[in-house]
Amino acid sequence: MHTTGWLETLRARGRITWVDRQHGWRALPEDVVQALCGDGFVEVKREVTRRGGDRRPLGGLWQGLDARTGSVASAVWVHAGAEPAVVFIDIDGTPLEDRAGSSR
């Protein structure tokens, strides 16, 4: 499985933290996207869901392809009323979880 050094850097700096209860990462989505791009993934899709009148984002998704390896990374995020969002990260269909979560 493709591992991501940039996400490890975010984690070491406290900019991404694991949330057991939600089985996801608390992070700014743009930090996660930039980290995946830094690891060689090139954006192929990005969507953002917005709330009606105020147009604040409720969530979104990002997918990238590493042309060198053929790996695909996906990040899906949900804003639960506050920043940072809860972000779910998959690489080649495998969830990227905290070390205690066994998928990394």
Secondary structure, DSSP 8 states (H G I E B T S, - for coil): ----HHHHHHHHTTSEEEEGGGTEEEE-HHHHHHHHHHTT-EEEEEEEEE-TTT--EEEEEEEEEETTTTEEEEEEEE--SSSSEEEEEEETTEE---GGGS--
